[in-house]
Amino acid sequence: MEYLKVNGKLVELNEDGFLVHPEEWSEDVARAYGTLVNIDEFTDNHWRVIYYLRDYYERFRIAPMIRKLCKDTGLDLKEIENLFPPGPAKGACKVAGLPKPAGCL
């Protein structure tokens, strides 16, 4: 198992780097993930995507399709890819504390 160190506490990650216990997510966990994927500073757009993903997942128990994510946040795919270098599925969902999306390699 891998761990992410957040404020002196170890947060357990699965073999794909996603949270084992999603209830441990916090903005500090998101920032710790950010350092792993070269996000130096979180902007309002980062938080818009993160909280959209969290809210969508909470309501539907699945991550949204990329097209829906873009439409509902007002950001295009390129902007989201720039915000989350590993990509919308792997990067943004990890940072948002969601489980690995179906179909994500």
C-alpha positions in Angstrom: 0.0 0.0 0.0 1.0 3.5 -0.6 0.4 6.5 1.7 0.0 10.2 1.3 1.3 12.3 4.2 -1.2 15.0 5.1 -0.5 17.2 8.1 1.6 14.6 9.8 -1.0 11.9 9.2 -0.8 9.0 6.7 -3.7 8.6 4.3 -3.9 5.1 2.7 -4.0 4.8 -1.1 -4.8 1.8 -3.1 -2.6 0.3 -5.8 -3.9 2.9 -8.3 -3.2 5.8 -6.0 -6.8 6.5 -5.1 -8.0 6.9 -1.5 -8.8 3.7 0.3 -11.1 5.6 2.6 -12.8 8.4 0.6 -14.3 9.8 3.9 -10.7 10.9 4.7 -10.7 13.5 1.9 -10.2 17.1 2.7 -8.9 20.2 1.0 -5.5 19.4 2.6 -5.6 15.9 1.1 -6.3 17.5 -2.3 -3.4 19.8 -1.9 -1.1 16.9 -1.0 -2.2 15.1 -4.1 -1.6 18.3 -6.0 2.1 18.2 -5.0 2.4 14.7 -6.5 1.0 15.8 -9.9 2.8 19.2 -10.1 -0.1 21.5 -9.1 1.7 24.2 -7.3 -1.3 26.3 -6.4 -5.0 25.6 -6.5 -7.0 28.2 -8.4 -10.8 28.8 -8.3 -11.1 26.7 -11.4 -9.3 23.7 -9.6 -11.8 24.0 -6.8 -14.7 24.4 -9.2 -13.8 21.1 -10.9 -13.1 19.3 -7.6 -16.3 20.3 -5.9 -18.3 19.6 -9.0 -16.9 16.1 -9.1 -17.5 15.5 -5.4 -21.1 16.7 -5.6 -21.9 14.7 -8.8 -20.4 11.6 -7.3 -22.3 12.1 -4.0 -25.6 12.3 -6.0 -25.1 9.6 -8.6 -22.3 7.4 -7.2 -20.4 7.6 -10.4 -18.0 10.2 -11.9 -19.5 12.3 -14.7 -18.7 11.9 -18.3 -16.0 14.3 -19.5 -18.4 16.1 -21.7 -20.8 16.7 -18.8 -17.9 17.9 -16.6 -16.9 20.4 -19.3 -20.4 21.6 -19.9 -21.4 22.0 -16.3 -18.1 23.7 -15.2 -17.8 26.0 -18.2 -14.3 24.7 -18.8 -13.2 23.0 -22.0 -11.2 19.7 -22.0 -7.9 21.4 -22.7 -8.4 23.8 -19.7 -9.2 20.8 -17.4 -6.2 18.9 -18.7 -4.0 21.9 -17.9 -5.5 22.1 -14.4 -5.0 18.4 -13.7 -1.9 17.2 -15.7 -2.7 13.4 -15.3 -6.0 14.2 -17.0 -9.6 14.6 -15.9 -10.3 11.0 -14.9 -7.1 10.0 -13.2 -5.9 13.4 -12.0 -9.1 15.3 -11.1 -10.9 12.3 -9.6 -7.9 11.5 -7.5 -7.5 15.0 -6.2 -11.3 15.1 -5.6 -11.1 11.9 -3.5 -13.3 9.9 -5.8 -12.8 6.2 -6.5 -11.2 5.2 -9.8 -13.7 5.9 -12.6 -15.0 3.0 -14.6 -13.1 2.7 -17.8 -10.0 4.6 -16.4 -6.9 2.7 -17.3 
